[in-house]
């Protein structure tokens, strides 16, 4: 099998060219084609000689991600099923702005794993087996494909990226950080890391590692309960990553990066939507500078959770706001095509 050229670093690529009697600057040209111009074949690299392209084609391959299926929601959201080189499928979503005064906001929601191992009880992906991690190029390709969709459908490029699709990003740490580097570096797509948010179900050790690595992107924690007994019921990862451990890790992350945390909180009817739950959440947010995104629950066939009612939501959010917490209520997008938060599972 030919080697995947996108797994080589710029230094390794330069060494390969030198060993094969080619000038070293060719490596920079190829690197630019791969990561800045998003080329998916050697034939596209038109500033290389035909012989150089043939040499590359003999020794390497590019494993492009392709769009297997595309669905459009009534609210303009576009969900794509992406086929990987080995036949596995992942999903990504383009989420355009709803407000007329924010028409330049185009968000890509990308996946980091095929399936997931965390078994969160409210998430469709959690009912799938984790087959494998995505490599950095496969994550990068999702961004490129969704950016193309934004331009073709809305004449606006991507403005934001959220790692909130299938999988747990911090259990694919190396590839996720490498993909962010490819997306943000000057010799890549050149996006600002402040436009990127990585969401985790809560892996305390890896949150600390993010701090040590001084990452520049934003971090979101899928919290959904600020009570260990309740969180254990819906997110088994909490049994080995308790709220105390997560609070300590988030404090360490903030100390190292100065980046405010986002807590994601789904209000489930008659489970985590009382004023006592709100009080517990407020106390947890005091551990680190944070804002809270209250997220509408999106039903899945595998679970029996229900959305809380509007009055309870207003009381819950109002309690937090009265305590001085920044609260945003996020409405679901793409629910009619199973593209909303927690619904991605490769369904057609």
KEKE-3310 file (N, C-alpha, C; in steps of 0.2 Angstrom, whole numbers, plus 5000, padded with zeros to 4 digits):
npx = (5004:5002:5010:5002:5003:4999:5002:5015:5027:5032:5046:5050:5045:5053:5065:5063:5061:5074:5082:5077:5083:5078:5075:5075:5066:5054:5047:5041:5032:5023:5018:5011:5001:4994:4990:4986:4980:4972:4973:4968:4973:4988:4989:4984:4994:5001:5012:5023:5034:5030:5036:5040:5027:5023:5032:5029:5016:5018:5024:5016:5000:4984:4972:4957:4942:4925:4909:4896:4882:4870:4860:4847:4840:4825:4828:4839:4851:4864:4867:4880:4885:4900:4911:4925:4941:4942:4929:4921:4909:4906:4898:4895:4891:4884:4880:4871:4869:4855:4849:4846:4855:4867:4873:4885:4890:4895:4895:4904:4901:4911:4917:4926:4929:4925:4911:4909:4915:4910:4897:4886:4870:4860:4864:4865:4876:4883:4877:4883:4897:4914:4924:4936:4949:4948:4960:4971:4970:4958:4949:4952:4948:4934:4931:4936:4927:4914:4916:4916:4903:4897:4900:4895:4881:4878:4886:4896:4910:4916:4915:4917:4921:4916:4921:4911:4904:4903:4910:4923:4933:4945:4949:4955:4967:4980:4978:4967:4973:4983:4975:4969:4980:4983:4972:4973:4986:4998:5003:4993:4975:4973:4964:4957:4962:4953:4941:4938:4930:4933:4924:4921:4917:4922:4937:4948:4962:4966:4961:4970:4981:4979:4980:4994:4999:4996:4985:4976:4963:4945:4937:4924:4914:4904:4892:4879:4874:4877:4880:4886:4879:4868:4875:4882:4872:4869:4880:4892:4906:4908:4910:4924:4929:4926:4916:4923:4936:4936:4933:4945:4954:4949:4951:4965:4968:4962:4971:4983:4980:4971:4959:4941:4929:4916:4901:4891:4874:4861:4843:4834:4818:4811:4822:4835:4832:4828:4827:4836:4845:4850:4856:4866:4873:4877:4885:4896:4900:4907:4920:4928:4931:4917:4904:4887:4879:4863:4856:4844:4836:4837:4827:4830:4829:4834:4833:4823:4822:4815:4812:4813:4800:4795:4793:4799:4812:4814:4814:4825:4836:4834:4837:4851:4856:4852:4862:4873:4878:4883:4872:4867:4854:4852:4845:4839:4846:4843:4835:4825:4832:4840:4851:4855:4862:4868:4862:4869:4873:4876:4864:4853)
npy = (4994:5011:5025:5037:5053:5064:5061:5064:5075:5092:5092:5079:5077:5085:5078:5067:5071:5075:5063:5057:5063:5076:5093:5102:5112:5108:5101:5111:5117:5106:5104:5116:5114:5103:5108:5121:5124:5113:5102:5087:5078:5073:5077:5090:5098:5109:5117:5108:5098:5086:5074:5074:5074:5061:5054:5056:5051:5037:5034:5038:5042:5051:5052:5056:5063:5060:5066:5057:5058:5071:5082:5094:5105:5112:5124:5129:5122:5111:5094:5083:5066:5059:5049:5039:5034:5021:5016:5019:5029:5046:5061:5078:5095:5110:5125:5138:5156:5162:5174:5189:5200:5194:5187:5183:5173:5157:5141:5126:5110:5097:5080:5069:5056:5039:5034:5032:5030:5033:5032:5041:5044:5051:5054:5050:5046:5040:5027:5020:5009:5013:5014:5019:5032:5048:5054:5068:5074:5069:5076:5089:5089:5088:5101:5108:5104:5108:5121:5124:5121:5131:5142:5139:5138:5149:5159:5164:5162:5149:5154:5149:5135:5120:5107:5096:5085:5068:5057:5059:5072:5073:5061:5058:5065:5069:5069:5078:5090:5092:5093:5106:5114:5113:5119:5132:5137:5148:5142:5134:5133:5146:5151:5159:5153:5157:5156:5143:5130:5117:5103:5094:5079:5077:5074:5073:5073:5075:5088:5095:5093:5100:5113:5113:5112:5124:5129:5138:5138:5138:5130:5119:5111:5098:5097:5096:5091:5096:5088:5074:5062:5062:5065:5054:5045:5049:5051:5040:5042:5051:5044:5040:5053:5064:5078:5085:5082:5087:5100:5105:5102:5111:5123:5123:5123:5135:5144:5142:5146:5157:5157:5158:5146:5137:5130:5117:5114:5103:5104:5093:5086:5086:5080:5087:5100:5108:5122:5119:5112:5122:5130:5121:5121:5134:5136:5127:5134:5144:5140:5143:5156:5157:5154:5149:5138:5135:5121:5115:5100:5086:5074:5056:5040:5030:5034:5040:5053:5070:5086:5100:5111:5127:5137:5132:5132:5146:5150:5143:5148:5162:5162:5159:5170:5180:5178:5183:5176:5173:5168:5159:5154:5140:5136:5122:5116:5110:5099:5092:5084:5075:5082:5089:5094:5080:5070:5065:5050:5043:5040:5038)
npz = (5000:4996:5004:5015:5010:5018:5031:5033:5040:5037:5037:5036:5023:5016:5018:5011:4998:4995:4997:4985:4975:4972:4972:4988:4990:4984:4993:5001:4991:4989:5002:5003:4993:4998:5011:5011:4999:4998:4990:4982:4974:4965:4952:4952:4956:4949:4947:4949:4940:4927:4929:4942:4948:4944:4951:4964:4964:4962:4974:4984:4991:4992:5003:5001:5009:5005:5000:5005:5007:5007:5016:5018:5030:5035:5041:5035:5039:5034:5033:5031:5026:5027:5018:5022:5018:5020:5020:5031:5039:5044:5051:5047:5050:5043:5049:5047:5051:5060:5063:5055:5056:5058:5047:5042:5049:5049:5054:5056:5061:5067:5066:5076:5079:5073:5077:5096:5112:5124:5129:5133:5139:5132:5120:5102:5096:5106:5107:5098:5092:5095:5082:5076:5078:5069:5058:5057:5044:5040:5048:5045:5031:5032:5037:5026:5016:5021:5022:5008:5005:5012:5005:4992:4994:5002:4999:5008:5018:5030:5047:5060:5069:5077:5087:5089:5084:5080:5092:5105:5107:5115:5117:5106:5105:5100:5086:5084:5089:5080:5068:5071:5071:5057:5052:5057:5055:5047:5035:5032:5033:5039:5049:5063:5079:5090:5084:5085:5094:5105:5111:5126:5134:5146:5151:5163:5164:5151:5149:5158:5150:5139:5144:5148:5135:5131:5123:5110:5106:5110:5124:5128:5140:5141:5152:5160:5172:5188:5198:5206:5207:5198:5186:5184:5181:5168:5161:5160:5160:5170:5182:5183:5181:5191:5196:5205:5201:5188:5190:5196:5185:5176:5182:5182:5168:5165:5172:5165:5152:5152:5146:5145:5151:5143:5148:5143:5144:5145:5147:5155:5156:5172:5178:5178:5180:5190:5203:5212:5205:5197:5206:5211:5199:5197:5208:5204:5193:5199:5201:5191:5178:5168:5155:5152:5141:5138:5131:5120:5121:5110:5104:5103:5096:5105:5118:5132:5136:5139:5133:5145:5150:5144:5154:5165:5160:5158:5172:5177:5169:5173:5186:5186:5179:5188:5197:5191:5181:5164:5152:5138:5128:5118:5103:5095:5079:5063:5067:5060:5051:5058:5062:5073:5089:5097:5089:5079:5070:5059:5052:5039)
capx = (5000:5006:5010:4998:5008:4998:5005:5022:5028:5036:5053:5050:5044:5059:5070:5061:5063:5082:5084:5075:5086:5074:5077:5071:5060:5048:5043:5037:5027:5019:5015:5006:4996:4991:4986:4984:4976:4968:4973:4966:4977:4995:4988:4982:5000:5003:5019:5027:5035:5026:5040:5039:5021:5023:5036:5024:5010:5021:5026:5011:4993:4980:4965:4952:4935:4920:4902:4892:4875:4869:4853:4846:4835:4820:4831:4845:4856:4865:4871:4883:4888:4906:4914:4932:4945:4941:4922:4918:4906:4905:4894:4897:4885:4885:4875:4871:4866:4848:4848:4847:4860:4873:4873:4891:4892:4894:4898:4905:4902:4915:4918:4933:4930:4920:4907:4911:4916:4908:4890:4882:4863:4856:4867:4864:4883:4885:4875:4887:4903:4919:4928:4943:4950:4950:4967:4971:4968:4951:4946:4953:4944:4927:4931:4936:4920:4909:4917:4914:4896:4895:4901:4891:4874:4877:4891:4899:4915:4916:4918:4918:4922:4915:4922:4905:4901:4904:4916:4926:4939:4951:4952:4959:4970:4985:4975:4963:4977:4986:4970:4968:4986:4983:4967:4975:4993:4998:5004:4987:4969:4974:4958:4959:4960:4948:4935:4937:4929:4933:4919:4923:4912:4926:4943:4952:4969:4968:4960:4976:4986:4977:4983:5001:5001:4994:4981:4973:4956:4940:4935:4918:4912:4897:4891:4872:4872:4882:4879:4889:4875:4864:4879:4884:4867:4868:4887:4896:4913:4909:4912:4931:4931:4921:4915:4929:4942:4935:4934:4952:4957:4947:4955:4972:4967:4961:4977:4988:4978:4967:4953:4935:4926:4909:4898:4885:4869:4854:4838:4830:4812:4810:4828:4841:4829:4825:4831:4841:4850:4852:4860:4872:4877:4880:4891:4901:4903:4911:4927:4932:4927:4913:4898:4883:4875:4858:4854:4838:4837:4835:4825:4833:4825:4836:4832:4816:4822:4811:4814:4810:4795:4798:4792:4805:4818:4815:4816:4832:4840:4834:4841:4858:4857:4852:4868:4878:4881:4882:4868:4864:4849:4854:4839:4841:4846:4843:4832:4821:4836:4844:4858:4855:4866:4867:4858:4873:4874:4876:4858:4851)
capy = (5000:5017:5029:5043:5058:5069:5059:5066:5082:5096:5090:5072:5077:5088:5073:5062:5074:5075:5056:5055:5067:5082:5099:5103:5117:5105:5099:5117:5117:5100:5105:5121:5111:5099:5111:5128:5124:5108:5098:5080:5074:5076:5080:5097:5102:5111:5120:5103:5095:5080:5068:5075:5072:5054:5051:5056:5046:5031:5032:5041:5043:5056:5048:5061:5062:5062:5067:5051:5060:5078:5083:5101:5106:5118:5130:5130:5118:5106:5089:5078:5060:5059:5043:5039:5030:5014:5015:5021:5036:5051:5066:5085:5099:5117:5129:5146:5160:5163:5181:5193:5204:5190:5183:5181:5168:5151:5137:5119:5105:5092:5074:5067:5049:5035:5031:5035:5025:5036:5029:5046:5041:5055:5055:5045:5043:5036:5021:5017:5007:5017:5010:5022:5039:5051:5057:5075:5076:5068:5081:5095:5088:5090:5108:5111:5102:5112:5128:5124:5121:5138:5147:5137:5139:5155:5164:5166:5156:5147:5159:5146:5128:5117:5100:5094:5080:5061:5056:5063:5075:5073:5054:5058:5071:5071:5071:5084:5096:5093:5096:5113:5117:5113:5124:5139:5140:5152:5138:5130:5137:5152:5153:5161:5148:5159:5154:5136:5127:5109:5101:5087:5076:5078:5070:5078:5072:5078:5095:5098:5093:5106:5119:5112:5114:5132:5129:5145:5138:5138:5124:5118:5105:5095:5096:5093:5090:5098:5084:5068:5056:5063:5065:5047:5042:5050:5051:5036:5045:5055:5039:5041:5060:5067:5085:5088:5082:5091:5107:5106:5102:5117:5128:5122:5125:5143:5147:5141:5149:5163:5156:5156:5140:5136:5124:5115:5111:5101:5104:5087:5087:5082:5077:5092:5107:5112:5128:5116:5110:5128:5132:5117:5123:5141:5135:5124:5139:5149:5138:5145:5160:5153:5155:5143:5137:5130:5118:5111:5093:5083:5067:5051:5034:5025:5036:5043:5060:5075:5093:5104:5116:5134:5141:5130:5134:5153:5151:5140:5153:5168:5161:5160:5177:5184:5177:5186:5171:5174:5162:5159:5148:5138:5133:5117:5117:5104:5093:5088:5079:5072:5085:5093:5091:5073:5066:5062:5043:5040:5038:5041)
capz = (5000:4996:5010:5015:5011:5023:5037:5033:5042:5032:5037:5033:5016:5013:5018:5006:4991:4995:4996:4979:4970:4970:4976:4994:4990:4981:4999:5003:4986:4990:5008:5002:4989:5003:5017:5010:4993:4999:4984:4983:4969:4963:4946:4953:4958:4942:4947:4949:4934:4926:4932:4950:4950:4943:4956:4970:4963:4962:4981:4989:4990:4996:5005:5002:5011:5000:5003:5003:5006:5010:5018:5020:5034:5033:5044:5031:5041:5030:5036:5027:5028:5024:5017:5023:5013:5022:5019:5037:5038:5049:5049:5049:5049:5042:5053:5045:5056:5060:5063:5049:5058:5059:5041:5040:5054:5047:5059:5054:5067:5064:5070:5078:5079:5070:5083:5102:5117:5131:5130:5136:5138:5128:5113:5098:5094:5112:5106:5092:5095:5093:5077:5076:5078:5063:5058:5056:5037:5039:5051:5040:5025:5034:5037:5019:5012:5024:5019:5001:5005:5014:4999:4987:4996:5005:4997:5014:5020:5037:5052:5066:5069:5083:5087:5093:5081:5083:5095:5110:5104:5119:5117:5100:5107:5095:5079:5085:5090:5073:5064:5073:5068:5050:5050:5059:5054:5041:5029:5032:5031:5042:5053:5070:5084:5094:5081:5086:5100:5106:5116:5129:5140:5153:5153:5167:5163:5145:5150:5160:5145:5135:5148:5147:5128:5130:5116:5109:5105:5116:5127:5131:5144:5141:5159:5160:5179:5193:5204:5203:5207:5192:5180:5184:5177:5161:5158:5164:5161:5177:5187:5183:5180:5195:5196:5209:5197:5182:5192:5197:5179:5172:5185:5179:5161:5164:5174:5160:5145:5152:5142:5149:5149:5141:5150:5140:5149:5142:5153:5154:5160:5178:5180:5180:5178:5196:5205:5216:5200:5195:5212:5210:5193:5199:5213:5200:5188:5203:5201:5185:5174:5163:5153:5151:5135:5139:5125:5119:5120:5103:5105:5099:5097:5110:5125:5133:5139:5136:5135:5150:5148:5143:5160:5169:5157:5160:5179:5178:5166:5176:5193:5185:5177:5194:5201:5187:5176:5157:5150:5132:5127:5111:5100:5090:5072:5059:5070:5056:5047:5063:5062:5079:5094:5100:5085:5074:5071:5053:5049:5032)
cpx = (5004:5005:5006:5002:5006:4999:5012:5022:5032:5043:5054:5049:5050:5065:5069:5063:5071:5084:5082:5078:5082:5076:5072:5065:5053:5044:5038:5031:5021:5015:5010:5000:4991:4987:4984:4979:4971:4967:4972:4969:4983:4994:4986:4988:5003:5009:5024:5028:5031:5030:5040:5032:5020:5027:5032:5019:5012:5022:5020:5004:4990:4974:4960:4945:4931:4913:4898:4884:4874:4861:4852:4840:4831:4823:4837:4851:4857:4869:4874:4886:4894:4909:4922:4935:4944:4934:4918:4915:4906:4901:4897:4891:4887:4879:4875:4868:4859:4846:4850:4853:4867:4874:4879:4894:4890:4898:4898:4905:4905:4915:4925:4935:4924:4917:4910:4911:4913:4901:4886:4874:4859:4858:4867:4871:4885:4882:4878:4894:4908:4923:4935:4943:4950:4957:4966:4968:4961:4946:4946:4949:4937:4927:4931:4930:4915:4910:4915:4906:4893:4895:4896:4883:4873:4881:4895:4904:4913:4918:4920:4918:4921:4917:4917:4901:4902:4910:4918:4933:4946:4953:4955:4964:4975:4983:4971:4968:4981:4981:4969:4974:4986:4977:4969:4981:4993:5000:4998:4981:4969:4968:4961:4957:4954:4941:4933:4935:4929:4929:4921:4918:4916:4931:4948:4959:4971:4966:4966:4981:4985:4981:4991:5003:4999:4990:4977:4966:4952:4939:4928:4917:4905:4895:4884:4870:4878:4882:4881:4884:4870:4869:4881:4879:4867:4875:4892:4904:4914:4911:4920:4934:4926:4921:4921:4935:4942:4936:4941:4956:4955:4950:4962:4972:4967:4968:4983:4986:4974:4961:4947:4932:4919:4906:4891:4880:4862:4849:4834:4824:4812:4816:4834:4838:4826:4829:4837:4847:4853:4857:4867:4876:4880:4886:4897:4904:4908:4919:4931:4928:4924:4907:4894:4879:4870:4855:4848:4839:4834:4834:4829:4829:4827:4835:4825:4816:4818:4814:4810:4805:4798:4798:4798:4811:4820:4817:4823:4837:4840:4837:4848:4860:4857:4858:4874:4881:4879:4878:4866:4860:4850:4848:4842:4841:4846:4840:4828:4825:4841:4851:4859:4860:4864:4863:4862:4875:4874:4870:4856:4843)
cpy = (5006:5021:5035:5049:5064:5067:5061:5073:5085:5094:5083:5072:5080:5083:5068:5064:5074:5068:5054:5059:5073:5087:5100:5107:5114:5103:5105:5118:5112:5102:5111:5118:5107:5103:5118:5128:5118:5103:5090:5075:5077:5079:5088:5101:5104:5114:5115:5100:5088:5074:5068:5072:5064:5051:5051:5051:5039:5029:5034:5041:5048:5052:5053:5058:5064:5062:5061:5053:5067:5079:5091:5102:5112:5125:5132:5126:5113:5100:5084:5072:5060:5052:5043:5034:5023:5012:5017:5028:5040:5057:5073:5089:5107:5120:5136:5150:5161:5170:5185:5198:5200:5185:5180:5175:5161:5146:5129:5115:5099:5086:5072:5060:5045:5032:5035:5029:5027:5034:5034:5044:5045:5057:5049:5042:5038:5029:5017:5014:5012:5013:5012:5029:5041:5054:5064:5077:5075:5073:5088:5095:5090:5098:5111:5110:5106:5119:5129:5124:5128:5143:5145:5139:5146:5161:5167:5160:5155:5153:5155:5138:5125:5109:5097:5088:5073:5061:5061:5065:5073:5065:5053:5064:5073:5073:5077:5090:5097:5095:5104:5117:5118:5118:5131:5141:5144:5148:5133:5134:5144:5155:5154:5155:5150:5158:5147:5134:5119:5108:5094:5085:5076:5073:5074:5078:5076:5086:5098:5098:5099:5113:5119:5114:5121:5133:5136:5144:5138:5131:5124:5111:5104:5093:5092:5091:5092:5095:5077:5062:5056:5063:5058:5043:5043:5050:5047:5038:5049:5050:5039:5048:5064:5074:5088:5088:5086:5099:5109:5107:5109:5123:5129:5125:5133:5146:5147:5145:5155:5163:5154:5150:5141:5130:5123:5112:5109:5101:5098:5088:5082:5078:5082:5099:5111:5118:5125:5114:5116:5131:5128:5119:5130:5140:5132:5129:5144:5146:5141:5150:5156:5156:5149:5144:5132:5127:5114:5104:5090:5076:5062:5044:5029:5028:5039:5049:5064:5082:5096:5109:5123:5138:5139:5132:5142:5154:5148:5146:5160:5167:5162:5167:5182:5184:5180:5182:5173:5167:5164:5153:5146:5134:5128:5119:5111:5098:5089:5083:5076:5075:5089:5090:5085:5068:5063:5055:5040:5038:5041:5042)
cpz = (5000:5003:5009:5016:5016:5030:5038:5036:5036:5031:5034:5025:5012:5012:5012:4999:4990:4993:4989:4973:4968:4975:4982:4994:4987:4987:5001:4998:4988:4996:5007:4998:4994:5008:5016:5004:4993:4993:4986:4978:4967:4956:4947:4955:4952:4942:4948:4942:4933:4929:4939:4952:4949:4949:4963:4969:4963:4970:4986:4987:4994:4997:5006:5005:5006:5003:5000:5002:5009:5011:5020:5024:5032:5036:5040:5033:5036:5033:5031:5030:5024:5024:5018:5018:5014:5022:5025:5035:5045:5047:5051:5047:5048:5045:5051:5051:5055:5059:5057:5050:5059:5053:5039:5045:5051:5051:5056:5061:5064:5069:5071:5078:5075:5076:5090:5107:5124:5133:5134:5134:5133:5121:5109:5096:5100:5111:5101:5096:5092:5088:5077:5077:5071:5063:5056:5049:5037:5043:5047:5034:5026:5034:5030:5015:5015:5022:5012:5001:5007:5008:4993:4988:4999:5003:5002:5016:5027:5041:5058:5065:5076:5083:5092:5089:5084:5086:5101:5108:5108:5120:5110:5100:5101:5088:5079:5085:5083:5068:5065:5070:5061:5048:5052:5057:5047:5035:5029:5029:5034:5046:5060:5075:5089:5090:5081:5093:5100:5112:5119:5134:5146:5154:5156:5165:5156:5145:5153:5155:5140:5138:5147:5140:5126:5123:5116:5108:5111:5118:5130:5134:5144:5148:5161:5167:5183:5199:5202:5203:5200:5186:5179:5180:5170:5157:5162:5165:5167:5182:5188:5182:5184:5194:5199:5204:5191:5184:5193:5190:5175:5175:5183:5172:5161:5167:5169:5153:5146:5148:5146:5146:5147:5144:5146:5144:5146:5148:5151:5159:5166:5180:5182:5179:5184:5198:5209:5211:5198:5200:5212:5204:5194:5203:5209:5196:5192:5203:5196:5181:5168:5161:5152:5145:5137:5132:5125:5117:5113:5104:5100:5101:5103:5117:5126:5137:5135:5138:5141:5147:5148:5149:5165:5167:5159:5167:5180:5175:5170:5183:5191:5183:5183:5198:5197:5182:5169:5154:5143:5131:5119:5109:5095:5083:5068:5062:5065:5051:5052:5063:5068:5084:5097:5096:5080:5075:5065:5050:5043:5032)
residu = (UNK:UNK:UNK:UNK:UNK:UNK:UNK:UNK:UNK:UNK:UNK:UNK:UNK:UNK:UNK:UNK:UNK:UNK:UNK:UNK:UNK:UNK:UNK:UNK:UNK:UNK:UNK:UNK:UNK:UNK:UNK:UNK:UNK:UNK:UNK:UNK:UNK:UNK:UNK:UNK:UNK:UNK:UNK:UNK:UNK:UNK:UNK:UNK:UNK:UNK:UNK:UNK:UNK:UNK:UNK:UNK:UNK:UNK:UNK:UNK:UNK:UNK:UNK:UNK:UNK:UNK:UNK:UNK:UNK:UNK:UNK:UNK:UNK:UNK:UNK:UNK:UNK:UNK:UNK:UNK:UNK:UNK:UNK:UNK:UNK:UNK:UNK:UNK:UNK:UNK:UNK:UNK:UNK:UNK:UNK:UNK:UNK:UNK:UNK:UNK:UNK:UNK:UNK:UNK:UNK:UNK:UNK:UNK:UNK:UNK:UNK:UNK:UNK:UNK:UNK:UNK:UNK:UNK:UNK:UNK:UNK:UNK:UNK:UNK:UNK:UNK:UNK:UNK:UNK:UNK:UNK:UNK:UNK:UNK:UNK:UNK:UNK:UNK:UNK:UNK:UNK:UNK:UNK:UNK:UNK:UNK:UNK:UNK:UNK:UNK:UNK:UNK:UNK:UNK:UNK:UNK:UNK:UNK:UNK:UNK:UNK:UNK:UNK:UNK:UNK:UNK:UNK:UNK:UNK:UNK:UNK:UNK:UNK:UNK:UNK:UNK:UNK:UNK:UNK:UNK:UNK:UNK:UNK:UNK:UNK:UNK:UNK:UNK:UNK:UNK:UNK:UNK:UNK:UNK:UNK:UNK:UNK:UNK:UNK:UNK:UNK:UNK:UNK:UNK:UNK:UNK:UNK:UNK:UNK:UNK:UNK:UNK:UNK:UNK:UNK:UNK:UNK:UNK:UNK:UNK:UNK:UNK:UNK:UNK:UNK:UNK:UNK:UNK:UNK:UNK:UNK:UNK:UNK:UNK:UNK:UNK:UNK:UNK:UNK:UNK:UNK:UNK:UNK:UNK:UNK:UNK:UNK:UNK:UNK:UNK:UNK:UNK:UNK:UNK:UNK:UNK:UNK:UNK:UNK:UNK:UNK:UNK:UNK:UNK:UNK:UNK:UNK:UNK:UNK:UNK:UNK:UNK:UNK:UNK:UNK:UNK:UNK:UNK:UNK:UNK:UNK:UNK:UNK:UNK:UNK:UNK:UNK:UNK:UNK:UNK:UNK:UNK:UNK:UNK:UNK:UNK:UNK:UNK:UNK:UNK:UNK:UNK:UNK:UNK:UNK:UNK:UNK:UNK:UNK:UNK:UNK:UNK:UNK:UNK:UNK:UNK:UNK:UNK:UNK:UNK:UNK:UNK:UNK:UNK:UNK:UNK:UNK:UNK:UNK:UNK:UNK:UNK:UNK:UNK:UNK:UNK:UNK:UNK:UNK:UNK:UNK:UNK:UNK:UNK:UNK:UNK:UNK:UNK)
# end
